[in-house]
């Protein structure tokens, strides 16, 4: 089933442009008596007045509930086929100290892919033994940092990394658990930049090389090979690709089991969410059940025990919990081949959400600070950056009277928005605010222009001279 990124045509005009589709917006999101959207018990006008815009808002209750639901789904599915499962939260989707604490409190392990992400997880109190460390080009320093911290599993991404990890573990006097990332050849139905299991890309090794490289890993006394790892892509709406990937992986898994036990199989993540009303991902419980059944069936055919399973969801947990608030600046109607489109410029843009420009992601936007009885007008929400491709929402429908000063809310921005944020055009990155039970708190401080200037070494001698001429 295709993701919303493959839907370039505008959606049909809604019967009510004020309505909040429940599959797109955080659970519990609603409008109050004055028409303002309420998130986690806090209305958007209060949030904007207190914290400013642009503003990333994360509903803590929703994030934690989705984490618990996802963990439960995979644990139950695994138990039904006689094994166990561990769920790692994929930190690359959105990582902060608070997020690590929420995820670990809900029983999830944590997946990181850089030394910086590892540092956040450790500082936030994650159990090192329940951290997985990814990365296609982990430096020696990062590997040493992970081993010294006692990271539970390092995912080896290339043959050259085998010796790199083995030597670091040997120097530390440790035996390091490792997985081997392979490309199963299963292509997820998604954007090319999101599909990660085909052979012509930077991650992992070809499946046909897995047995040989696993043998190299096993030749090192400082490494403990615990299983294969595969990630077939992102924003995937059903279990078909995972089932096919599991079949291919279990064939190699069985070959490796013939010479020594292989206790685990990590099938990655990439489970999709609804960004628009057109998106229809299967419930995570149905996906988990189908994957577990496929693994059990393949293990039975190959005559091996059902391995322990591991998964790495990120977007499906934090994506629907996030909403970004903007203030409309300019509004102008532009003629198109089919009529008119309202261009609504906001006070953020591609610096806080690059996904639309990066791979054509589709989003849902709503007038957030009020409702309107006006007819719906086709709209494009654009940013303030000096790029014609600076688009936040390519096409959706807003009331015809959307005007400067209105608050707009873009749904499902919890994943890969803050994580990919930049300072393009020297725009400070917005804060992240968590809401729950009617309260709001900053969990990631927003930047200021002073923060940006402080990093510019060329300006350090001119703090008191705005013209750059020293006394």
N, C-alpha and C positions, 0 to 999 in steps of 0.2 A: 504494500500500500504506500503510495507516494506521500511525501511530506508536503507541508505548505510551501516550502521553498520552490516547488515545481509548479506552482499555480500563479502564472503571471497575469491572468486576467482579473479585473476587478470583481469583487463579490457582488451579488445582487443587492439592490437597495433594501435595507431592512424595513420592516413594518414600523418599528419604533427605534430610532437612532439613539434613544436614551437607555435601551435595555442592556443588561449585562449578561451575556451568555454564560451559564454556570460552568461549562466545560473549559472556558477560557480564563475566567477571573478567579482569584483566590476564593476558596470556600468561605462563605459568610460575607463576602463583599456585597454591599447593597447601597441604596440611596436613602438618605434621611429625609425628613419632612421638607427640607429646603432644597432637595434635589442633589445634594452633595454626595459623592461617593464616600463610603465609609469602609476603611480597611482596618481589620484588627480592633474594631471599636473606636477608631479615631477618624474624624472626617478630614478630607483632603485640604480644606481651607485652613484648618488648624495646623496641619502638617506644613503646608507651604508658608504660612505666616511665621511659624516657629523656626523652620530649618531652611527656608528658601527653596528655590527651584533652579535647575533641575534637581531632582531628589529621587534616589533609589529607596523604595519602601519594601521591606521584607516582612511578611506575616510569619512571626515565629511559630505560632500555633500550627499553621498550615505546613510549614517546613518540617516541623517535628512529627506531625501526624503522618505526612507522606513518607518520611524516613521509617517510622515504625511500621507502616503498612507494607512498604517495600520489603523490609527485613522479614516480616512475618510471612509474606507471600512466598519468598524463596526458601525460608526455613521449612515451611509446611510442605511445599512442593518436593523439596529434597527428602524430607522424612517419609513422604508417600512412596518413594522408590528405594528406601532403605539406606539413605546416606544423610549427610549434613551439608549445610551451606553457610558461608560467611559472606556478608555484604559489606563491601568497602564503599564509602562515599567518595566519589571522584572529585577531589578538591579543585581541580582546574575549572569546574563550572562556576564556583564562587567559594572563596576561602577567606575566612577571618577567624579570629580567636573565638568569637561567639558561635560561629557556625560549627567549628570543631567541637566545642563543648555541647552544642545541641545534638550533634550526630553521635558522639560517643555516649551521651546520656541515653540515647535511644537504641543503644546496642550495636551501632555500626562501627566497623573499622574505618581507617582513613587511607585513601590513595593519594599520593603526591607524585610530582614529576620533575621537581627541581629542588635545589638546596634551599631556596627561599620558601617554597611551600612546606618543605620538611621542617624548617625552623619555626614556621607559624604553628604547625601541628604540635610540635614538641613543646613550644612555649605555652600553648593552650592546654597542655596536660594530657594529650593523647598518649596512650600506652604504646611505646615504641614497638613492642612485639605485635601490635595490631595495626602497623603501618606497612603499606606496600609502596615501593619506590620504582616509578617508571622513568622513562626518558630515553630517547634515541641517541643522545650524545652526553651522557653523564660524565662530568669531569672526574679526574682522580680525586680531587678534593671533595667533591660531592659524595662519591662512593665511600671515601674514608669517613666522612661525616656521618653517613647512614650507618655504616658498620659500627662506628664508635658509639652511636646512640642506641644500638641494639635493634635496628629496624628488622621487623619480622621477615620480610621477603623483598628481595631485589629482583626486578624483572630484567633479564638479560635481553637486549634488543638486537645485538649483532655478535658475530663470532669474535670480533676483535675485543669485545667487552668481557668475554669469558676470562681471559688472563688478567684483565684490568681488575675485575672483582676478586678473582682468586688471589692475586698478589696482595691486594689491600687486606683481604681477610686473613691471609697468612701472616702479614706483618702485625696485625692486631691480635693474633693468636686465637682467632675465632673460626668456627665453621658457619658459613653464611648460607641460609636457605635462599634458593633462587628458583625462579620460573623462567621459561624460555618463550619469548614472544614469536609466534609464527603467523604467517598469512595463509589462511585456509583457502583463498581463492573465491570465497563467497562474496559477491558484490551486493552491498546493501542498496535498497531502493531509495536513494537520497542524492544530494548534490555531490559531485565528484570530490570536492574538497572535504566532504564529511565521510566519504566511504574509505575505510582504512584497511580492508582485507585483500584488496587486489595486489598483484605482485609488483607493479611499477609505482612504488611509493616508498617513503623513507622509513616506515616502521617495520620492525621484525625481519624474519628470514623466510624464504620459501618453505612451504610445508615439506617438500621433498628433501630438504637439507636438515630437517629437525632431528632425525635419528642420529645422524653423524655429529651434529653440534652437541646434542645431548651426551653423546659418548665423550666428547672433549670435556664437557662440564664434569662428568663423572670421573674423569681421570685426575681431577684435582681434589686432594684431601680436604682442602679448605672450603669446598662447596658441597652443598646438599641439594641435589636436583629433586624438586618436589612436584614438577608437572609443567604442562604446556599452558600457554596463555594466548588468547586470540581476541581481537576486537574488530568487528566487521563493519563498524560505522556508527553514525549517530542519527537521531531523529527517525528511528525505526518503529513502525506502528504495530507489528505483529511478530510472531515467533518463527516464521518460516525460515528466514535466513539463519537464525540461531540453531535451528534443528539441523539444517544442512551442514552448517559449520561443525556442529557437534559430531555428526557422522564422520566427517573427514578427519577430525582431530582424534576420535576414538580409534581409528585404524592405526594411526601412528602411536597413540597412547598404548595400544595393545602390543605393538611391536616392542616398545620400550619396556613394558611390563615383563616381557619374556626374560629379560636379563636382570631386572631388579625392580622392586616395587615403585610404583608411581602413584602417590596417594591422592593427588589433587588435579583438578582441571578448572582453569579460570576462563570463562566465556565472555568476560568484559562487560560492557554496558551498551549505552546508545539507545535506550528506550525513549520513544518519542512522547511529545506532549501536544496539546491543542493550542496553537497560536491564533487560529481563527475558527469560526464556526464550521468551516468546511473540513477541518481536521478531525479524524475519528480514530485515535489510537485505541487498541484493545486494553482492557483493564490489566494491570500488572499481575493480578492473580492468574488470569488466563495465560498470559505469556510465561509466567513462572512454571505453571503446570505443564505446558507444552514442551518447554525446554527440558524439564526434569524427565518427562516421559521419553523424549528423544534420546537423551543421554542413557537412560536405562535400557532402551531398546537396542541402541548401538553397542553398549557394553555387553549385553546378552549375546548379540550376534558374534562378537569378537571373543567371547569367553573370558572376560575380565570382570573383576568386581566393579560396581558402580563407584566412581571416585568421589571424594569430597568435592563440592562445587564452590566456586567463588564468582562473584559478580561485582561490577563497578559502576553502579548508576550514579549520575550526577544531576543532569537536566531534569529527569522525571521527579526528583525530590525538590530541588530549589527553584526550578523554572516557574512553575505555576504560583509559587509563593511570592514572587516579586512583581512589583508594579513601578513604573517610572512616571513621575509627575513633571510636567513642563508648564510654563506660562507662554501663552500665545503672544507673539509680537506683532507681526504683520500678517494680513490676510489679503489675498488678491485672487480674482477669478481669471483664469487663463483659458482661451479657447482650445478645444481639442477636436479631433475628427468626429467625435460623437456628441459634442456639446461643450460643456464647460467643466473645469476642475478648479476647486479651491486649493490654492497653495497656502498652507498655514505654517508660518515660520515660528519656531520655538527657540527657547533660550539655551538649548543644548544641541545635540546632533550626533554626528559620527564619532565625536570624541567620547561620548558615553554609551553609544550603541553602534558599533561598526558592522553588525551582522547583516543589515540590509545591503550595505554597500559591498560587503565582502563576498556574500554568496546569495544575494537575493532573498533573504529571509522575509517572511510576511508576518505582519503584526496586526493587532486589533487596537483601535484608539477610540476613546469616548470623551465627550465633553464631561468634565469631572466636577466642576464647581457649581453647576446648575443643570437643570433640565430645560428643554426647549420644545415648544409646540410647532416649530418651523419644520418644513419638509426637509428630508435628508438631501445633502449635496455631496457629490463625489469629491473626496478630498485627498490631498497628499501632504503629509506632515514632513517638513524639511527642517534642517538645522541651520545654524548661524555661520557655518564654516565656508571658506572660500573654495568650494567644490560643487560642481553641478550634481555630482553623485551623492551629496550629503543628504540622504533620505532616511528618515526614521521609520515612517509607515508609507509604503509605496502607494497603496490605495485602500481607502475605507470610506465610510460615510459618516459625516458630521452634520448637525443641524445647520441649515442655511445661514443662520445668524451668528455663527461662531465669530468671535471678535477679539481684538487685542485685549489682553488682561484676563481672558478666560483661562482656567486651568484645564489641561488635557492630561489624561491618564492612558498610558500604553501598557497593556497587560502582558503577562508571561515574560517578564524581563529579568527574572531572578538568575538565569544561567547565561554565562558568556557575554554579559554586558559590562558589569563592573570589572570582570576579569580581563577584558580586552580594551578597557578604557585607556585613553591617551590624553596628552596635552596639546593636541593639534591646534594650531593658531594660538598657542599659549592660553588655552581655556583650562581653568582648574577643574580637576575631577570632583564630581559631586560627593556628598556624604551618603552613607548607607544608614538608614534608620530602621530599627526593628519595632514592630507594633504587636501588641498582644493585650487582650483584656482591657482595652481602653487607654493604655499607656504607650508612650513612644520614647525610645532612647537611641542615641547614636551608637552604632557598633563599628563604623569606620568613619573617622573624621574626614570631612571634606577639605579640599585644598583651597588656598587663597592665592591671589596674585603675588603676595609677599613670599609665599612658599616657593613659587616658581622663580622669582627674582633671586631668592637666597641660594638657589642651586647654580646660578649663572656666575661662574668664577670671573668672567670678564666684567661683571658689575660690582664685584666685592669692594673695589676701591672708590666707588662713586655713590655710596649710600646716601650721602648728604648733598650730592650735586646732580640734579636731574638732567643736566645738560652734558654730563660726562666729562667735565673739565675740573681737574683737581685744583685745590688751592695752592 
